[in-house]
Amino acid sequence: MGRAAAYYEIGYWEYDGEELEYTDLALYIIKGNAKYAVNNIDMTVHGKNKTSDQTGSLHFPPTITANIKTVTDVIFDGDGNFVGHEWKYSTVTYTVTSVSCGSSGVTSVSIPNTVEYIGQEAFARCSALKTVSSSSVKSIQWGAFKNCPELETVSVANSVVYIGYEAFAYCPKFKHLNGVTSIDSIADHAFRQCPSLETVGGRVRHVGYGAFAGSEKLRTFFTGMECIRATAFSGCTSLEAASVSSAKYIGEDAFSGCTALSSEIFIIAEKVGQRAFYNCSAIPKVHINNTVKNIGVSAFYGCTGMEELTFGENDELEIGKYAFRGCYGLSDVTIRGKIIGTDAFRDCYNKTGGSGAPQQTIGNYHKIMGNTGGTGLKNVTIDNSVKTIKDFAFYGCRALETLTIGNSVETIEQGAFHMCEELTKLTLGDSLRILDNHAFNGCTKIEGHIKFPKTVCRFAKAGIFSTKLH
């Protein structure tokens, strides 16, 4: 007879005296209130809850031991018939390298320092889970704690470098990710619908799409951000400080509605997305570096607390539509770039004498009557780099008194300075070619005669609401 079947080959293992559970997918060793899926190739185990109705705390040790017996020889008689085995008895140690929980009753989990990542949906839908602790996790994968309605705190060491897609999404009571000071990347929607979230690390390089959107109690001071994707912090109404001075990308609505944000903003990103800082009414100062080429539509719309705005030397910058509309905290601005967009600085005026002033219609335009004082943009210098001032760019800046337009400006479009009623000093550059309809309509207080350069080739008489023309 030939050798015995593979079942009798040398090296076959049997577990001796252990509580075991076999499934189609794995062999589990039961220890305490947990069970461990065995991987005999690399001597590791994956820990999980013992039963689906388990309650209370779930503690995973860094290692577990098991008693095994191993076939060292197969014995046959002289006729080749199988007689028996020779066994070696030993204790084997397995390392716990991954964990999960599928019980709705577990309230706390302790993860050992041998675990470096928390896998996909490892603790998702653990409806009673409140606290989790770990000292070595580097990566929290997508959906790891998704839909844990009672989760409040996760404590980890300063080793986490990645938080995955929707890792903590829909955890309405989650407040703190403790122990982290620096994270490389937070993926899209990582903390979606976490309205109670207050603290998460501090330094982070990449912040994904909608990562903290709607986290209205978030108050962490974030630094080191290089990429801030769309809606990353949208609606974080308690966020008081954030540094964007390293950001090479700032997406649409990145900080939209962050009404408590009071950091001085330094921007180097080539493009500032639409509504990036929309209604961030507490921002005091904004500095636009010469690396910036485009400020998107409504990027700083409604930043009423902005008192200082500076631009680096730049002949490529395009300031988009509504970019600084309603920023009535500004007083003196020197604007650099190539194009000042439609309505870019519209309504940078705050009437302090009350509201509901009567209006007079002039053609298709409205003149607000009874200007009894107000605050807003008073002195504007448009740098020699600017070529075009788009329509209604400074419409309704009723506190504007002094305007100096640089020598490179070729076009002032319709209504650009419409209803700048307090404008008294106007200096035009010597490259102006086109002055469109109603460009200065309502500017009746301009002192002296206005001299236009010989380069003007199209001039609408309605361009100046005044008779002081030369």
C-alpha positions as CSV (number, residue, x, y, z in Angstrom):
1,M,0.0,0.0,0.0
2,G,1.1,3.6,-0.6
3,R,1.5,6.4,1.9
4,A,-1.5,7.6,3.9
5,A,-3.8,10.3,2.6
6,A,-2.8,14.0,3.0
7,Y,-4.7,14.1,6.3
8,Y,-2.0,12.0,7.8
9,E,0.9,14.1,6.5
10,I,3.5,15.3,8.9
11,G,2.8,18.7,10.2
12,Y,-1.0,18.3,10.7
13,W,-2.2,20.3,13.7
14,E,-4.9,19.6,16.2
15,Y,-6.0,22.0,19.0
16,D,-5.9,20.3,22.3
17,G,-8.2,21.4,25.1
18,E,-9.3,24.6,23.4
19,E,-12.8,25.9,23.0
20,L,-13.2,26.0,19.2
21,E,-15.7,27.1,16.6
22,Y,-15.6,26.1,13.0
23,T,-17.2,28.0,10.2
24,D,-17.0,27.7,6.4
25,L,-14.6,30.7,6.5
26,A,-12.4,30.3,9.6
27,L,-11.4,28.4,12.7
28,Y,-12.0,30.4,15.8
29,I,-10.3,29.9,19.2
30,I,-12.5,31.1,22.0
31,K,-10.8,33.1,24.8
32,G,-12.9,34.9,27.4
33,N,-15.6,37.1,25.8
34,A,-13.9,37.1,22.4
35,K,-13.1,34.7,19.7
36,Y,-10.1,34.8,17.3
37,A,-9.9,33.7,13.7
38,V,-6.7,31.7,13.2
39,N,-4.1,32.4,10.5
40,N,-1.5,29.7,10.9
41,I,0.6,31.0,8.1
42,D,1.8,34.1,9.8
43,M,0.7,33.2,13.3
44,T,-1.8,36.0,13.7
45,V,-5.4,36.1,14.8
46,H,-8.4,38.5,14.2
47,G,-10.4,39.2,17.3
48,K,-14.1,39.8,17.5
49,N,-17.0,39.5,19.9
50,K,-17.8,36.0,21.1
51,T,-21.6,36.2,20.6
52,S,-23.9,38.5,18.7
53,D,-25.8,39.4,21.8
54,Q,-22.7,40.2,23.9
55,T,-22.9,43.2,26.2
56,G,-20.4,45.4,28.2
57,S,-16.7,45.8,27.6
58,L,-14.7,44.0,25.0
59,H,-10.9,43.8,25.8
60,F,-8.5,42.3,23.2
61,P,-5.0,41.3,24.5
62,P,-2.0,41.7,22.3
63,T,-1.5,37.9,22.1
64,I,-3.3,34.7,22.8
65,T,-1.9,31.3,23.4
66,A,-3.3,27.9,22.3
67,N,-2.3,24.3,23.1
68,I,-1.7,22.3,20.0
69,K,-0.4,18.9,19.0
70,T,1.5,18.5,15.8
71,V,2.1,15.3,13.8
72,T,5.8,14.6,13.7
73,D,5.6,11.2,12.1
74,V,3.1,8.8,10.6
75,I,3.5,5.1,11.6
76,F,2.7,2.2,9.1
77,D,3.1,-1.5,9.7
78,G,5.2,-3.8,7.5
79,D,2.4,-4.2,5.0
80,G,2.0,-0.4,4.6
81,N,-1.1,-0.2,6.7
82,F,-1.6,3.0,8.8
83,V,-1.0,2.4,12.4
84,G,-0.9,5.8,14.1
85,H,0.8,9.2,14.6
86,E,3.6,10.5,16.6
87,W,2.6,13.8,18.1
88,K,4.5,16.8,19.5
89,Y,2.7,18.8,22.2
90,S,3.4,22.6,22.4
91,T,2.0,26.0,23.2
92,V,1.7,28.4,20.4
93,T,1.4,32.2,20.7
94,Y,-0.6,34.2,18.2
95,T,-0.4,38.0,17.7
96,V,-3.7,39.9,17.6
97,T,-3.3,42.1,14.5
98,S,-6.9,43.1,13.7
99,V,-10.1,43.4,15.5
100,S,-13.8,44.0,14.9
101,C,-17.2,43.9,16.7
102,G,-20.6,42.8,15.4
103,S,-22.5,43.1,18.7
104,S,-25.1,45.7,19.3
105,G,-24.6,45.4,23.1
106,V,-20.9,46.1,23.5
107,T,-20.3,49.5,25.1
108,S,-16.5,49.8,25.1
109,V,-13.6,48.3,23.3
110,S,-9.9,48.1,24.2
111,I,-7.6,47.5,21.2
112,P,-4.0,46.2,21.9
113,N,-0.8,47.8,20.7
114,T,-0.3,45.1,18.2
115,V,-3.1,46.4,16.0
116,E,-2.0,49.0,13.4
117,Y,-5.2,49.4,11.5
118,I,-8.9,49.3,12.1
119,G,-10.5,47.6,9.1
120,Q,-13.4,48.5,6.9
121,E,-16.6,48.8,8.9
122,A,-14.9,47.0,11.8
123,F,-17.2,48.6,14.4
124,A,-19.9,49.9,12.1
125,R,-23.5,49.8,13.5
126,C,-22.3,49.0,17.0
127,S,-25.4,50.7,18.5
128,A,-24.3,50.7,22.1
129,L,-20.6,51.4,21.7
130,K,-19.5,54.6,23.6
131,T,-15.7,54.5,24.0
132,V,-12.7,53.0,22.2
133,S,-9.1,53.0,23.2
134,S,-5.9,52.1,21.2
135,S,-2.3,53.0,21.6
136,S,-0.8,52.0,18.2
137,V,-3.4,52.3,15.4
138,K,-2.0,54.1,12.3
139,S,-4.9,53.8,9.9
140,I,-8.7,53.9,10.5
141,Q,-10.3,52.5,7.3
142,W,-13.5,53.5,5.6
143,G,-16.7,53.2,7.6
144,A,-14.8,51.8,10.6
145,F,-17.2,53.4,13.2
146,K,-20.0,54.4,10.8
147,N,-23.5,54.6,12.3
148,C,-22.4,54.2,16.0
149,P,-25.1,56.4,17.5
150,E,-23.8,56.3,21.1
151,L,-20.1,56.6,20.3
152,E,-18.6,59.6,22.2
153,T,-14.8,59.2,22.4
154,V,-12.0,57.3,20.6
155,S,-8.6,57.6,22.3
156,V,-5.5,56.7,20.2
157,A,-1.8,57.4,20.4
158,N,-0.2,60.0,18.1
159,S,0.3,57.4,15.5
160,V,-2.8,57.8,13.3
161,V,-1.8,58.9,9.8
162,Y,-5.0,58.2,7.9
163,I,-8.7,58.4,8.6
164,G,-10.8,56.8,5.8
165,Y,-14.0,57.6,4.0
166,E,-17.0,57.9,6.3
167,A,-14.9,56.4,9.1
168,F,-17.0,58.2,11.8
169,A,-20.0,59.2,9.7
170,Y,-23.4,59.4,11.3
171,C,-22.1,59.3,14.9
172,P,-24.3,62.1,16.3
173,K,-22.8,62.0,19.9
174,F,-19.1,61.6,18.9
175,K,-17.1,64.4,20.5
176,H,-13.4,63.7,20.7
177,L,-10.7,61.8,18.8
178,N,-8.1,62.0,21.6
179,G,-4.3,61.6,21.5
180,V,-3.8,62.7,17.9
181,T,-1.7,65.8,17.1
182,S,-0.8,65.1,13.5
183,I,-2.6,63.3,10.7
184,D,-1.5,63.0,7.1
185,S,-4.9,62.5,5.4
186,I,-8.5,62.7,6.4
187,A,-10.7,61.2,3.6
188,D,-14.0,62.4,2.1
189,H,-16.9,62.6,4.6
190,A,-14.8,61.1,7.4
191,F,-16.9,62.9,10.0
192,R,-20.1,63.4,8.1
193,Q,-23.1,64.2,10.3
194,C,-21.1,64.5,13.5
195,P,-22.7,67.6,15.0
196,S,-21.2,67.0,18.5
197,L,-17.6,66.7,17.3
198,E,-15.3,69.1,19.1
199,T,-11.7,68.0,18.8
200,V,-9.7,66.0,16.2
201,G,-5.9,66.3,16.2
202,G,-4.5,69.6,15.0
203,R,-2.0,69.2,12.2
204,V,-3.3,67.6,9.0
205,R,-2.0,67.7,5.4
206,H,-5.0,66.6,3.4
207,V,-8.6,67.3,4.3
208,G,-11.1,65.5,2.0
209,Y,-14.4,66.5,0.5
210,G,-17.0,67.4,3.2
211,A,-14.7,65.8,5.8
212,F,-16.1,67.9,8.7
213,A,-19.2,69.5,7.0
214,G,-21.9,70.3,9.5
215,S,-19.7,69.7,12.6
216,E,-21.1,72.8,14.2
217,K,-19.2,72.3,17.5
218,L,-15.7,71.7,16.0
219,R,-13.1,73.9,17.6
220,T,-9.8,72.3,16.8
221,F,-7.1,74.7,15.5
222,F,-5.9,73.0,12.2
223,T,-2.5,73.7,10.8
224,G,-0.3,72.3,8.1
225,M,-3.1,71.9,5.6
226,E,-1.9,71.6,2.0
227,C,-5.1,70.4,0.3
228,I,-8.5,71.5,1.5
229,R,-11.2,70.0,-0.7
230,A,-14.7,71.3,-1.3
231,T,-17.0,71.7,1.7
232,A,-14.3,70.4,4.0
233,F,-15.3,72.6,6.9
234,S,-18.6,74.0,5.6
235,G,-21.0,74.9,8.4
236,C,-18.5,74.5,11.2
237,T,-19.9,77.5,13.1
238,S,-17.7,77.1,16.2
239,L,-14.4,76.8,14.4
240,E,-12.4,79.8,15.5
241,A,-9.0,79.2,14.0
242,A,-7.5,77.5,11.0
243,S,-4.2,78.1,9.1
244,V,-4.4,77.9,5.3
245,S,-1.0,79.5,4.7
246,S,0.4,76.1,3.4
247,A,-2.6,75.2,1.3
248,K,-1.9,74.8,-2.3
249,Y,-5.6,74.0,-3.0
250,I,-8.7,75.5,-1.4
251,G,-11.9,74.0,-2.8
252,E,-15.5,75.3,-3.2
253,D,-17.3,76.1,0.1
254,A,-14.2,74.9,2.0
255,F,-15.0,77.2,5.0
256,S,-18.4,78.4,4.0
257,G,-20.5,79.5,6.9
258,C,-17.7,79.3,9.5
259,T,-19.0,82.4,11.2
260,A,-16.7,82.2,14.2
261,L,-13.5,81.8,12.1
262,S,-11.3,84.7,13.3
263,S,-7.9,83.7,12.0
264,E,-5.8,86.0,9.9
265,I,-5.9,84.4,6.4
266,F,-2.8,84.0,4.3
267,I,-3.4,82.5,0.9
268,I,-0.9,81.0,-1.5
269,A,-3.2,78.6,-3.4
270,E,-3.3,79.2,-7.1
271,K,-7.1,79.1,-7.0
272,V,-9.5,79.9,-4.2
273,G,-12.7,78.0,-4.8
274,Q,-16.2,79.5,-5.1
275,R,-17.7,80.5,-1.8
276,A,-14.5,79.2,0.0
277,F,-15.0,81.7,2.9
278,Y,-18.6,82.7,2.2
279,N,-20.1,84.4,5.2
280,C,-17.0,84.0,7.4
281,S,-18.0,87.2,9.1
282,A,-15.3,87.2,11.8
283,I,-12.2,87.0,9.6
284,P,-10.2,90.2,10.3
285,K,-7.5,90.2,7.7
286,V,-6.9,88.5,4.3
287,H,-3.6,88.5,2.5
288,I,-3.5,87.3,-1.1
289,N,0.0,86.1,-2.2
290,N,1.4,86.7,-5.7
291,T,1.0,83.0,-6.4
292,V,-2.8,83.3,-6.5
293,K,-4.3,83.4,-10.0
294,N,-8.0,83.1,-9.4
295,I,-10.3,84.1,-6.6
296,G,-13.6,82.2,-7.2
297,V,-17.2,83.5,-7.3
298,S,-18.3,84.7,-3.9
299,A,-15.1,83.5,-2.3
300,F,-15.2,86.1,0.5
301,Y,-18.8,87.2,0.0
302,G,-20.2,88.5,3.3
303,C,-17.0,88.6,5.2
304,T,-18.2,91.7,7.0
305,G,-15.5,91.7,9.7
306,M,-12.7,92.0,7.2
307,E,-10.8,95.1,8.0
308,E,-7.6,94.5,6.0
309,L,-7.1,93.1,2.5
310,T,-3.8,93.0,0.8
311,F,-2.6,91.7,-2.6
312,G,0.9,90.6,-3.6
313,E,2.5,91.9,-6.8
314,N,0.5,90.1,-9.4
315,D,-0.5,90.7,-13.0
316,E,-2.3,87.4,-13.6
317,L,-4.9,87.4,-10.8
318,E,-8.6,87.3,-11.8
319,I,-10.9,88.4,-9.0
320,G,-14.2,86.6,-9.6
321,K,-17.8,87.7,-9.5
322,Y,-19.0,88.7,-6.0
323,A,-15.6,87.8,-4.6
324,F,-15.6,90.4,-1.9
325,R,-19.2,91.6,-2.1
326,G,-20.6,93.0,1.2
327,C,-17.2,93.3,2.9
328,Y,-18.1,96.6,4.4
329,G,-15.4,96.3,7.2
330,L,-12.9,97.3,4.6
331,S,-11.8,101.0,4.4
332,D,-8.6,101.3,2.3
333,V,-7.6,98.8,-0.4
334,T,-5.0,98.6,-3.1
335,I,-6.1,96.0,-5.7
336,R,-3.7,94.2,-7.9
337,G,-4.2,91.6,-10.6
338,K,-5.6,91.5,-14.1
339,I,-9.4,91.5,-13.9
340,I,-11.7,92.8,-11.2
341,G,-14.8,90.8,-11.8
342,T,-18.5,91.6,-12.0
343,D,-19.9,92.8,-8.6
344,A,-16.5,91.9,-7.0
345,F,-16.7,94.6,-4.4
346,R,-20.3,95.4,-4.6
347,D,-22.1,96.8,-1.6
348,C,-19.0,97.2,0.6
349,Y,-21.0,99.7,2.6
350,N,-22.9,99.5,5.8
351,K,-25.5,102.2,6.5
352,T,-25.5,103.2,10.1
353,G,-28.3,105.7,9.8
354,G,-31.0,103.0,9.7
355,S,-32.6,101.0,6.9
356,G,-35.5,101.4,4.6
357,A,-34.1,104.5,2.9
358,P,-36.3,105.7,-0.1
359,Q,-35.1,104.9,-3.6
360,Q,-35.2,106.8,-6.9
361,T,-35.3,105.0,-10.2
362,I,-33.0,106.3,-12.9
363,G,-33.4,104.3,-16.1
364,N,-32.8,100.6,-15.1
365,Y,-30.9,101.6,-12.0
366,H,-31.9,102.4,-8.4
367,K,-30.5,105.3,-6.4
368,I,-30.8,105.0,-2.6
369,M,-31.7,108.4,-1.4
370,G,-30.9,110.1,1.9
371,N,-27.3,109.1,2.6
372,T,-26.9,110.1,6.2
373,G,-23.6,108.4,6.8
374,G,-22.2,104.8,7.0
375,T,-19.1,102.8,7.0
376,G,-17.4,100.9,4.3
377,L,-14.8,101.1,1.5
378,K,-13.5,104.7,1.4
379,N,-10.2,104.7,-0.5
380,V,-9.5,102.4,-3.4
381,T,-6.3,102.3,-5.5
382,I,-6.4,100.1,-8.6
383,D,-2.9,99.0,-9.4
384,N,-1.2,99.4,-12.7
385,S,-1.5,95.6,-13.3
386,V,-5.3,95.7,-13.7
387,K,-6.6,95.9,-17.2
388,T,-10.4,95.4,-16.8
389,I,-12.9,96.5,-14.2
390,K,-16.1,94.5,-14.9
391,D,-19.7,95.7,-14.7
392,F,-21.0,96.7,-11.3
393,A,-17.6,95.9,-9.7
394,F,-18.0,98.6,-7.0
395,Y,-21.7,99.2,-7.3
396,G,-23.2,100.7,-4.1
397,C,-20.0,101.4,-2.3
398,R,-21.6,104.6,-1.0
399,A,-18.8,105.4,1.4
400,L,-16.2,105.5,-1.3
401,E,-14.4,108.9,-1.3
402,T,-11.1,108.5,-3.2
403,L,-10.5,106.4,-6.3
404,T,-7.2,106.1,-8.1
405,I,-7.3,104.0,-11.3
406,G,-3.9,102.8,-12.6
407,N,-2.4,103.4,-15.9
408,S,-2.9,99.8,-17.2
409,V,-6.7,99.9,-16.9
410,E,-8.2,99.8,-20.4
411,T,-11.9,99.1,-19.8
412,I,-14.4,100.2,-17.2
413,E,-17.6,98.3,-17.8
414,Q,-21.2,99.5,-17.2
415,G,-22.2,100.5,-13.7
416,A,-18.7,99.7,-12.3
417,F,-18.9,102.6,-9.8
418,H,-22.7,103.2,-9.9
419,M,-24.0,104.9,-6.8
420,C,-20.7,105.6,-5.2
421,E,-22.3,108.8,-4.0
422,E,-19.5,110.1,-1.7
423,L,-16.8,109.9,-4.4
424,T,-15.1,113.2,-4.4
425,K,-11.6,112.5,-5.8
426,L,-11.2,110.5,-9.0
427,T,-7.9,109.9,-10.9
428,L,-8.0,108.0,-14.2
429,G,-5.1,106.3,-15.8
430,D,-3.7,107.1,-19.2
431,S,-4.5,103.8,-20.9
432,L,-8.3,103.9,-20.6
433,R,-10.0,103.0,-23.9
434,I,-13.6,102.1,-23.0
435,L,-15.9,103.7,-20.5
436,D,-19.2,102.0,-20.6
437,N,-22.7,103.0,-19.7
438,H,-23.5,104.3,-16.2
439,A,-19.9,103.5,-15.1
440,F,-20.0,106.4,-12.6
441,N,-23.7,107.0,-12.6
442,G,-24.7,108.8,-9.4
443,C,-21.2,110.0,-8.5
444,T,-22.3,113.7,-8.3
445,K,-19.8,114.9,-5.7
446,I,-16.6,114.5,-7.8
447,E,-14.5,117.6,-7.3
448,G,-13.1,119.6,-10.2
449,H,-13.2,118.6,-13.8
450,I,-12.6,115.0,-15.0
451,K,-10.0,114.8,-17.7
452,F,-10.1,111.7,-19.9
453,P,-7.0,110.3,-21.7
454,K,-6.8,110.6,-25.5
455,T,-6.8,106.8,-25.6
456,V,-10.5,106.6,-25.0
457,C,-12.2,105.2,-28.1
458,R,-15.7,104.5,-26.7
459,F,-17.3,106.8,-24.2
460,A,-20.9,106.6,-23.1
461,K,-22.2,110.0,-22.0
462,A,-24.1,108.3,-19.3
463,G,-20.8,107.0,-18.0
464,I,-20.6,110.0,-15.6
465,F,-23.7,111.2,-13.8
466,S,-22.2,114.7,-13.8
467,T,-21.5,117.6,-16.2
468,K,-17.9,118.0,-15.2
469,L,-16.4,116.4,-18.3
470,H,-13.3,117.4,-20.4
